[in-house]
């Protein structure tokens, strides 16, 4: 009887130890895998001809886009000029008291300059203070207008999560990572990847049960 009880206790101890080992491995392996995918996507993502180009929002000041937003705008302009999509959709709300939304700042910039984009080819959606709410907003517009594929203009290490959210919204998505500005790979690195790893894991875990953590870009 005592020997049998000891054997059961020993078995449960071994099982618990193995479960702990599995949990520890998952805690180490999953974030490492996601971080690698973020890095790899940032360096290898290529735009694919699509129905629309998305300019994800970032901060603007009285209608003037910050450098991080300017890089996304100019990447979208280049994609449009290259004929990779017939439409540009800008997204992003404005902060309380702002005269312009992030989307308006992006649209106004696209519609002026040496290589302006005609107003009829730019859609402005002044909704979204982070990637998820922006994605929900532009995906709803696209469904309404029977558009199914997007090129997302954003920072390289933001591509992986932005593509995942677009795909989860039922769209076919590729990414055009910016090559200049403070969001480019030459100006970002480990900290950006760590932030994106946390944001992606939060989206895929607590986000599934309705807990929404903002990732608003402030610069």
N, C-alpha and C positions, 0 to 999 in steps of 0.2 A: 504493500500500500504506500509506504513512505517512498520506496524506490520509484513507484509509478508517478507519484506526485512530483518528485524531484525531476523526473524525465519530462513531465509536462511543463514545469517551470522553466527548465533549460530550453525546451523547444520554443516557448513563448519569448524567452530572452533573445534567442537567435533570430526569431522572426522580427522582433522589435528592432534589433540591431541592423538587420538587413533593410527594413523599412526606412530607418534613419539614414542609412547609407544612400538609398535611392533618392530620398528627399534632398540630401546634401548635393548629390550629383546633379539633380534637376536644377537646384538653385544655382549651381555653377555652370552647367552646360547650356541651359536654355538662354540666359542672358548673353552668354558668350556667342552662341549661334546667332541670336538676333543682332548683336553688335557687328558680327562679321557680315551679315546680310546687308545691314545698313551701310557699312563701309563699301562692300562690293558693288551694291546698287549705285551708290554715289559716284563710283569711278567707272561704271560700265553702262549706265542707263542711256538709251538712245530713243529719241522721239520717233514715233511711227505715225504715218499719215492718218488723220482722224477727222471726226466731225467738228471738233472744237478744240481750242487752246484755252486752258484755264490759267489765269494769273491769280495765285493765292495771295491774300492780303498780308500786309505788314504795316508798320506804323507810317503815318504821314503827318505833316505839320501844315495846317491851313492850306491843304491841297497840294503841297509839295511832297512827293514821295521821299522817304529816307533812302540811303544808299542800298539797303537790302531789298527794298521794294523796287527801286529803280532797275536793279539788275534783273529782276523777274520780268518787269515790263519790257525791257529791251530784248530779253531772250524771246518773249512772246512775239514781239514785233518782227524779229529775225525769222522766226518759224513761219509767221504769216506771209512774209515776203518770199519765203522759199516755197510757198504753196502747199505746206503740210496740213493746213486746215483752212476752211473758208470763213471761220468765225472765231472771235476772241471773246471769252467770258471773263469779266473781272469780278472778284468777290471780296467781301470784307466790309464790316460795319464801321461806324464811327464811334468814338468815345463820346461821353456826355459833354455837350458844349461845343463839339467840333462843328465847323462849317461844312466840312466835306467828309465823306466816308472813305475808307481805304479803296473801295471799288471805284468811287468817283475820281479819286486821285489817279488811279491807274488808267481809267478810261480817258480822262482829259489829257493825260500825258501821251497816250497812244494816238489821239486825234490831232496832235500838233507835231511840229518838227519837220525835218527834211523828208522823212519817210513816213508821213502820217497815214493812219489807217482810217478809212471812211467810217463815219458814224454808224452807217447801216450795218457795218461788219463788227461792231462792238456792242456787247450786251453788258449792262451794269447791274449787278445784284448786290445791293448794299446790306447784306446779311452775313453774319458770321464773325465771331470774335476769336475763333480758333479753327484748327484744321477740320475737326469733325463737323461743327455747325456750318462751316463754309461748304464742305462736301455735301452735306444734306441739302443745302440750299441750291447749289448748282445742279446736283443730280435731279432734284425735283423739276427744275426748269427744263433739263434735257429730256426727261421722260415726257413732259408735256408737249415738247416739240419734236419728239421721235428721233432724238439724237442719241447715239449709243457709244461713241468712243471719244476719248479725250487725250490730249497731251497736257501734262501738268508742268507749268513753269515754276520752279521753286529751287531751293537750295539743294545741293547734292545729297547731303545726309538726311534731308527731309523726304527725299523721293520714295524710299521704301514704305514709310507709313502712309504717305499721301496716296500712293498707288493702291495699297491695301484697302484704304477706306473707300476709294473710288470703286474698286472691284467689289467690295462688300455692298456697295450701293447699286450693283448690277451693271456697271459700266466696264468697257474694255479700256484699260488705261496704260499709258506709257509716260515717261518723264523726260523733261529736258532740263537737266541740271545747269544752273548758271555757272559761268566760267569766270565771272568777275564780281567785285563787290565783297562786302564782309561775310556773305554767306557761302562763298566759293570754297573749294577745298584748300586753296592756298592761304585762306584766312581762318579756317576752322580746323578742328581736329578732335582730340580725345574727348573734350568736354561736351562738344556738340553730339558726338556719338553716344556718350553716356546719357545725355538728356533725352535723345531720341529713343534709346533703348528702353528707358523708363516709361516714356510716353506711349511707345508701342505696346509694351507689356500691360500697361494700365488699360489701354484701349481694348486689348484682347481678353482681359480678365474682368476687372470691375466694370469696364464699359459694357460688358455683355449683360450685366444686371441693372443697367440704368444709371450707374454712377459715372458722371461726366467730369473729368478733370481737364481744366483749360490748359492750353499750351500756347497762349497768345504770344506772338513775337512782338517785342517792344522796340526794336531798333532797326 
